[in-house]
């Protein structure tokens, strides 16, 4: 019998006007400490984003932020100082509450057998 593993995840959102509290889901980040797994899946649908928000958003700038998010998540050198932190610290930093154009939802726990499969399922259910 396969072991259920504890994981945590958050939804990555674009919030162009924080005061309006409108957002669009663009990704999911998942952390599974027992597997030393920290990954995210991100997809910015530019056409949908431009149609969703009344005031147009700079999708090129958003993509830069999302790329930085991925680099930090992966521990890439290009992710800067934050990317050099331990996985748990990177996850907590990426999912911390902030009032910026790129935000994460509250962190949700769960149990899974394969974190990669669970991340893909969450991504398809919550983003795509």
N, C-alpha and C positions, 0 to 999 in steps of 0.2 A: 504494500500500500504506500502510495506516495504521500509525503509529508506536506501539510499545508504551511505555507510561509506567510508571515506577517509582512504586509507592505503598506505604504502610505502613498497617496497621490494627490495632485492638485491640478486644476484646469488652468491653463494659461489663457489670458484674455487681453484683448485690445480695449482700452477705455479712452477714447479720444477726448471726451469732455467729462472730466471726473465729476463735476457738479451735476451733470445730468444722470449719472449712474447708468448709462447705456453701455453695453459691452457686447463683444462678439468673441466666442470661443475660437482660439486658433491653435491650441495644443494641449498636451497632457504631459506631466512629469511624474515619474514613478520611482520610488526608492524602496528597495528591499534589502535591509542590512544583512540578513543571513546569507544572501547570495552576492553581497557587495555589488549590487546592481543599482545604478542611477542613470536613467536615460529619459529622454523626452522625444515626443513626436510632435512636429509642428508643421502646419500648413496654412499659409495666408492666401485665401481666395480674394484676389484684388478686386475682381468684378463685384463680388458679393459685398466686400468691405465698402467700396465706393457707393453701392446702392443702399447699404444698411445705414450709413451715417449721412445725415443731411449735409453737413459741412465735409467736404472732401478731406481725406487724410493722405499724408505723404507715405505711400506704401514702401518706397525705397528706404526711407528712414526707419520704418517699422521693421522691415526685413533685416536691417543692420542690428537693431535691438534683439530680434529673434535669433540671429546668428550668434550674437554675444551670449545669449541665454544658453544656446546649445554648447558653445565652447566651454562655458563655465560648468555646465552639467557634465560634460565629458572629461573635464580636467585638462583641457588643451592649454598649452602655453600661451596661445593667442587670447585666452580668456582672462589674462591678467592675474593679479594677486589673489583674487577670490577663487580662481580655478585651481590654485595650489593648496587650498584647504582640504581637510578630510571630506569624504563623501557626505557624511551627515551634516557637516557645517555648510557645504555647498547647497544641499537640499534646503536646509533651514533658511539660508540667505535668499535663495531663489523664490521661496514660497512666503517670505516675510511680507507682512501687510505694508503696502505703500500706496501713495497717491500719485501715480505716474501713468503714462499712456499704456504701459505694459504691466499687468498685474496677475497675481495668482489667486485662485479661489482659496477658501479655507482648506486645510489638509484633511483628507478623509482616509480612514484605515480600512483594511480588508485582508482577506486570506486568499492565497493563490498557490498553485503548484509551479507554474512557469511564469515568472515576471514578464518576460518578453511577450508572451501570448496575451497576458492580462493587459499590458500597456497597449498593444494593438487593438484589443477589444474595446478598451476605454476610449481610445482615440476615435475609432469608428462610431461608437455610440454617442460621444459627446461633442465631437468636432466635425467630422465628415458628414 
